[in-house]
Amino acid sequence: MPAYACPPDHPPLGVLAVTQAQWGERIADYVHRNCPPSWTVHRWAAPPALPPLIDDPLDYLPPRLPPVDLVLALGETPGAAQLIPDIVQLCGARSVIAPIDRNEALPPGLMNQLRTWLADLGVAAVFPKPFCSLTEMTYNYPPRTVEYDAPVIREFAGVFGQPQFQAAVDAGRRIRLVRVEREAACGCAREVARGLSGCPVAEAEYQAGMLHHHYPCLASMNQDADYNDTLMHVSGRILREAVRDSLKDYLEPVPYFRPGGRVEADDEGRGDT
């Protein structure tokens, strides 16, 4: 049985993946190759070198783009992010996913501007940081979680976003199979699932973290002010927690040690008789 197979029962969805370099191209390629058969994924590569401030976006855009439901904004510079409202108008999309795996590509101030620009156009937008924090109802990692309600984005997030696994364990407490229920858009979850086959349950979370880094995750290793950690580490935490959740029925309970001399609540007030 394969580690990941996209379920076929999804309604049609048109996606335009806007890329600029390696990070976005890898995601767009994976989504294109592994999306439901009812989806259509188009790609447009933005110019690799764009000025930090765009005066006239039409100078950098093609005369036309295919009509789609969703723009997957995978640019890697602030200039590319500034093109998104005009891209939306060219292709008629009503929803945007603009993931943040590097703050340099979409700084907080520009993200807030982009949110406002798109809202003025009546376009729903989410900015998952990191990308693999996206679920059907929320994005970002606690305590920075943001809720949203956008059917098109929810449809995409049901297939690509925060990893979810289903694990099977043999009588020797080794992992027999890990099935990917929801894949990360970069393909990392499938590689982790494959690598966990035969792993002892007690070592699975650690091994998942190692496999995540070796994939490799392309999220930033710069410190993020929202999380006081790097986005690569946050991404790894999301994946390890997903693996742990899939194995919760097989994990040994954490032992509780009662400190010597401690008086339990039930014993309070009894004292000497």
C-alpha positions, 0 to 999 in steps of 0.5 A, spaced: 500 500 500 502 506 498 504 511 503 500 516 500 494 516 495 490 522 494 482 521 494 479 522 488 472 524 490 474 532 490 470 537 486 473 541 480 478 546 483 482 551 478 489 553 481 494 558 479 501 557 482 505 563 482 512 561 483 519 565 482 525 560 484 526 553 488 522 553 494 515 555 490 517 551 484 518 544 488 511 546 491 508 547 485 510 541 482 508 536 488 501 539 488 501 538 480 503 531 480 499 529 486 492 533 486 486 530 485 484 528 478 478 533 478 483 539 479 487 543 474 493 546 476 496 552 472 503 555 473 506 562 472 513 564 473 514 571 476 520 574 474 526 572 478 528 579 479 523 584 481 524 591 484 522 592 492 517 597 490 512 595 484 510 602 480 506 598 475 504 591 476 502 590 469 509 591 466 511 584 469 505 580 468 503 577 462 497 579 458 492 574 460 492 568 465 487 562 465 481 563 469 482 559 476 478 559 483 485 559 487 491 563 487 497 559 490 502 565 491 509 562 492 513 568 490 520 569 494 520 576 494 516 582 496 516 584 489 512 578 487 507 579 493 505 586 490 503 582 484 498 578 487 492 583 487 493 584 479 494 577 478 487 575 482 484 580 477 487 577 471 485 570 473 478 571 476 480 568 482 476 569 489 481 566 494 489 566 495 493 562 499 500 566 500 504 561 505 510 564 509 516 560 510 521 566 509 519 572 512 523 576 507 519 574 502 512 577 505 514 581 511 508 582 516 507 589 514 506 587 507 502 581 509 497 586 512 497 591 506 496 585 502 490 582 506 487 589 506 488 590 498 485 583 497 479 584 502 477 590 498 477 586 492 472 581 495 478 575 495 479 571 501 486 570 503 490 566 508 497 567 510 499 560 513 506 561 517 509 556 516 505 553 510 504 546 513 500 549 519 494 550 514 488 546 516 481 546 513 479 552 519 485 555 521 492 556 520 499 558 524 501 554 530 499 556 537 499 560 540 498 564 533 493 560 530 488 564 526 481 562 524 478 563 517 472 561 513 473 560 505 470 554 502 475 554 496 481 554 501 478 549 505 478 544 499 485 545 498 487 545 505 483 538 506 489 535 501 495 539 502 497 543 509 498 540 516 500 533 515 495 528 518 497 520 519 494 514 520 499 508 523 498 501 524 503 497 529 505 490 529 505 485 535 512 487 536 511 495 537 514 496 531 510 501 525 508 496 520 505 502 516 504 510 516 498 512 511 498 520 509 491 522 510 493 529 509 500 531 505 504 537 506 504 541 500 512 540 499 511 532 499 515 532 506 509 527 510 510 522 504 517 521 505 516 521 513 511 516 512 516 511 508 521 512 513 518 510 519 516 503 516 519 498 521 521 504 526 519 502 534 513 506 536 518 509 542 523 512 537 518 514 532 517 522 534 524 523 534 525 519 527 520 523 524 524 529 526 530 527 523 526 525 516 523 532 516 530 535 516 533 530 511 527 531 506 529 537 506 524 542 509 526 549 506 523 553 511 527 559 514 532 557 519 532 565 521 529 566 528 521 568 527 519 574 532 512 571 532 514 564 535 521 565 538 524 560 534 525 558 526 520 556 522 524 550 520 523 548 527 516 550 528 515 546 521 518 540 524 514 540 531 508 540 527 510 534 523 512 530 530 506 532 533 502 529 527 506 522 528 505 522 535 497 523 535 497 517 530 500 513 535 497 515 541 493 508 542 500 505 542 504 510 546 506 508 553 503 513 558 508 517 561 510 515 568 508 519 574 512 519 580 509 522 587 514 526 591 516 523 598 512 526 603 507 530 599 500 530 601 495 529 596 488 533 596 484 527 598 488 526 605 488 533 606 485 535 613 485 528 615 492 529 620 493 525 626 487 522 629 
